[in-house]
């Protein structure tokens, strides 16, 4: 049975961020990102009206801004 890695582990592994402080730093970064995700409000049932696609597009847009000096590519590099 395969277990799915946690998001911080996927980031750590993809970017070679090994070291004792990286899991905590990645966790804090993810908390900041989660706090910045905008929602378009709630419907009558209290359900937020943004979608995973909205969040994905926002994150990709933010990644493009952050990587503007390094030549952004939406597809992660393959080894």
Biotite code that builds the C-alpha atoms (Angstrom):
import biotite.structure as struc

atoms = struc.array([
    struc.Atom([0.000, 0.000, 0.000], chain_id="A", res_id=1, res_name="UNK", atom_name="CA", element="C"),
    struc.Atom([1.382, 3.397, -1.005], chain_id="A", res_id=2, res_name="UNK", atom_name="CA", element="C"),
    struc.Atom([0.989, 6.350, 1.281], chain_id="A", res_id=3, res_name="UNK", atom_name="CA", element="C"),
    struc.Atom([0.584, 9.837, -0.062], chain_id="A", res_id=4, res_name="UNK", atom_name="CA", element="C"),
    struc.Atom([3.247, 12.289, 1.045], chain_id="A", res_id=5, res_name="UNK", atom_name="CA", element="C"),
    struc.Atom([2.326, 15.452, 2.909], chain_id="A", res_id=6, res_name="UNK", atom_name="CA", element="C"),
    struc.Atom([2.525, 18.677, 0.908], chain_id="A", res_id=7, res_name="UNK", atom_name="CA", element="C"),
    struc.Atom([5.552, 19.916, 2.842], chain_id="A", res_id=8, res_name="UNK", atom_name="CA", element="C"),
    struc.Atom([7.358, 16.660, 1.962], chain_id="A", res_id=9, res_name="UNK", atom_name="CA", element="C"),
    struc.Atom([6.560, 17.039, -1.738], chain_id="A", res_id=10, res_name="UNK", atom_name="CA", element="C"),
    struc.Atom([7.921, 20.601, -1.691], chain_id="A", res_id=11, res_name="UNK", atom_name="CA", element="C"),
    struc.Atom([11.006, 19.591, 0.289], chain_id="A", res_id=12, res_name="UNK", atom_name="CA", element="C"),
    struc.Atom([11.777, 16.704, -2.049], chain_id="A", res_id=13, res_name="UNK", atom_name="CA", element="C"),
    struc.Atom([11.092, 18.632, -5.277], chain_id="A", res_id=14, res_name="UNK", atom_name="CA", element="C"),
    struc.Atom([13.339, 21.509, -4.273], chain_id="A", res_id=15, res_name="UNK", atom_name="CA", element="C"),
    struc.Atom([16.066, 19.578, -2.421], chain_id="A", res_id=16, res_name="UNK", atom_name="CA", element="C"),
    struc.Atom([15.263, 21.389, 0.818], chain_id="A", res_id=17, res_name="UNK", atom_name="CA", element="C"),
    struc.Atom([16.668, 18.886, 3.251], chain_id="A", res_id=18, res_name="UNK", atom_name="CA", element="C"),
    struc.Atom([17.557, 20.057, 6.736], chain_id="A", res_id=19, res_name="UNK", atom_name="CA", element="C"),
    struc.Atom([16.098, 20.166, 10.205], chain_id="A", res_id=20, res_name="UNK", atom_name="CA", element="C"),
    struc.Atom([14.326, 23.535, 9.868], chain_id="A", res_id=21, res_name="UNK", atom_name="CA", element="C"),
    struc.Atom([12.733, 23.074, 6.441], chain_id="A", res_id=22, res_name="UNK", atom_name="CA", element="C"),
    struc.Atom([9.593, 21.165, 7.483], chain_id="A", res_id=23, res_name="UNK", atom_name="CA", element="C"),
    struc.Atom([8.690, 23.913, 9.972], chain_id="A", res_id=24, res_name="UNK", atom_name="CA", element="C"),
    struc.Atom([9.506, 26.694, 7.508], chain_id="A", res_id=25, res_name="UNK", atom_name="CA", element="C"),
    struc.Atom([7.464, 25.037, 4.761], chain_id="A", res_id=26, res_name="UNK", atom_name="CA", element="C"),
    struc.Atom([4.584, 24.582, 7.209], chain_id="A", res_id=27, res_name="UNK", atom_name="CA", element="C"),
    struc.Atom([4.655, 28.282, 8.062], chain_id="A", res_id=28, res_name="UNK", atom_name="CA", element="C"),
    struc.Atom([4.780, 29.225, 4.386], chain_id="A", res_id=29, res_name="UNK", atom_name="CA", element="C"),
    struc.Atom([1.760, 27.015, 3.653], chain_id="A", res_id=30, res_name="UNK", atom_name="CA", element="C"),
    struc.Atom([-0.133, 28.633, 6.557], chain_id="A", res_id=31, res_name="UNK", atom_name="CA", element="C"),
    struc.Atom([0.596, 32.088, 5.117], chain_id="A", res_id=32, res_name="UNK", atom_name="CA", element="C"),
    struc.Atom([-0.587, 30.951, 1.682], chain_id="A", res_id=33, res_name="UNK", atom_name="CA", element="C"),
    struc.Atom([-3.775, 29.462, 3.132], chain_id="A", res_id=34, res_name="UNK", atom_name="CA", element="C"),
    struc.Atom([-4.489, 32.741, 4.897], chain_id="A", res_id=35, res_name="UNK", atom_name="CA", element="C"),
    struc.Atom([-4.170, 34.644, 1.628], chain_id="A", res_id=36, res_name="UNK", atom_name="CA", element="C"),
    struc.Atom([-6.521, 32.514, -0.469], chain_id="A", res_id=37, res_name="UNK", atom_name="CA", element="C"),
    struc.Atom([-9.473, 34.701, -1.267], chain_id="A", res_id=38, res_name="UNK", atom_name="CA", element="C"),
    struc.Atom([-12.972, 33.343, -1.345], chain_id="A", res_id=39, res_name="UNK", atom_name="CA", element="C"),
    struc.Atom([-15.917, 34.883, -3.112], chain_id="A", res_id=40, res_name="UNK", atom_name="CA", element="C"),
    struc.Atom([-18.287, 34.531, -0.181], chain_id="A", res_id=41, res_name="UNK", atom_name="CA", element="C"),
    struc.Atom([-20.690, 31.901, 1.042], chain_id="A", res_id=42, res_name="UNK", atom_name="CA", element="C"),
    struc.Atom([-23.904, 30.628, -0.449], chain_id="A", res_id=43, res_name="UNK", atom_name="CA", element="C"),
    struc.Atom([-27.066, 30.094, 1.574], chain_id="A", res_id=44, res_name="UNK", atom_name="CA", element="C"),
    struc.Atom([-25.624, 26.842, 2.953], chain_id="A", res_id=45, res_name="UNK", atom_name="CA", element="C"),
    struc.Atom([-22.373, 28.398, 4.165], chain_id="A", res_id=46, res_name="UNK", atom_name="CA", element="C"),
    struc.Atom([-20.339, 26.884, 1.333], chain_id="A", res_id=47, res_name="UNK", atom_name="CA", element="C"),
    struc.Atom([-17.531, 29.001, -0.099], chain_id="A", res_id=48, res_name="UNK", atom_name="CA", element="C"),
    struc.Atom([-17.909, 29.868, -3.744], chain_id="A", res_id=49, res_name="UNK", atom_name="CA", element="C"),
    struc.Atom([-14.355, 29.580, -4.989], chain_id="A", res_id=50, res_name="UNK", atom_name="CA", element="C"),
    struc.Atom([-13.112, 26.424, -6.591], chain_id="A", res_id=51, res_name="UNK", atom_name="CA", element="C"),
    struc.Atom([-9.914, 24.438, -6.505], chain_id="A", res_id=52, res_name="UNK", atom_name="CA", element="C"),
    struc.Atom([-9.286, 25.789, -10.008], chain_id="A", res_id=53, res_name="UNK", atom_name="CA", element="C"),
    struc.Atom([-9.535, 29.371, -8.701], chain_id="A", res_id=54, res_name="UNK", atom_name="CA", element="C"),
    struc.Atom([-6.963, 28.560, -6.024], chain_id="A", res_id=55, res_name="UNK", atom_name="CA", element="C"),
    struc.Atom([-4.690, 26.724, -8.467], chain_id="A", res_id=56, res_name="UNK", atom_name="CA", element="C"),
    struc.Atom([-4.707, 29.652, -10.889], chain_id="A", res_id=57, res_name="UNK", atom_name="CA", element="C"),
    struc.Atom([-4.000, 32.126, -8.080], chain_id="A", res_id=58, res_name="UNK", atom_name="CA", element="C"),
    struc.Atom([-1.055, 30.033, -6.840], chain_id="A", res_id=59, res_name="UNK", atom_name="CA", element="C"),
    struc.Atom([0.358, 29.733, -10.369], chain_id="A", res_id=60, res_name="UNK", atom_name="CA", element="C"),
    struc.Atom([0.036, 33.495, -10.849], chain_id="A", res_id=61, res_name="UNK", atom_name="CA", element="C"),
    struc.Atom([1.876, 34.098, -7.568], chain_id="A", res_id=62, res_name="UNK", atom_name="CA", element="C"),
    struc.Atom([4.582, 31.612, -8.614], chain_id="A", res_id=63, res_name="UNK", atom_name="CA", element="C"),
    struc.Atom([5.044, 33.490, -11.893], chain_id="A", res_id=64, res_name="UNK", atom_name="CA", element="C"),
    struc.Atom([5.517, 36.743, -9.980], chain_id="A", res_id=65, res_name="UNK", atom_name="CA", element="C"),
    struc.Atom([8.035, 35.171, -7.603], chain_id="A", res_id=66, res_name="UNK", atom_name="CA", element="C"),
    struc.Atom([10.042, 33.535, -10.379], chain_id="A", res_id=67, res_name="UNK", atom_name="CA", element="C"),
    struc.Atom([9.986, 36.397, -12.869], chain_id="A", res_id=68, res_name="UNK", atom_name="CA", element="C"),
    struc.Atom([13.774, 36.770, -12.730], chain_id="A", res_id=69, res_name="UNK", atom_name="CA", element="C"),
    struc.Atom([14.484, 33.052, -13.232], chain_id="A", res_id=70, res_name="UNK", atom_name="CA", element="C"),
    struc.Atom([12.342, 32.275, -16.243], chain_id="A", res_id=71, res_name="UNK", atom_name="CA", element="C"),
    struc.Atom([9.059, 30.811, -14.997], chain_id="A", res_id=72, res_name="UNK", atom_name="CA", element="C"),
    struc.Atom([7.825, 27.482, -16.320], chain_id="A", res_id=73, res_name="UNK", atom_name="CA", element="C"),
    struc.Atom([4.408, 26.120, -15.303], chain_id="A", res_id=74, res_name="UNK", atom_name="CA", element="C"),
    struc.Atom([5.681, 22.565, -15.675], chain_id="A", res_id=75, res_name="UNK", atom_name="CA", element="C"),
    struc.Atom([8.089, 21.430, -12.971], chain_id="A", res_id=76, res_name="UNK", atom_name="CA", element="C"),
    struc.Atom([11.513, 20.324, -14.195], chain_id="A", res_id=77, res_name="UNK", atom_name="CA", element="C"),
    struc.Atom([12.001, 16.613, -14.735], chain_id="A", res_id=78, res_name="UNK", atom_name="CA", element="C"),
    struc.Atom([15.151, 14.785, -13.784], chain_id="A", res_id=79, res_name="UNK", atom_name="CA", element="C"),
])
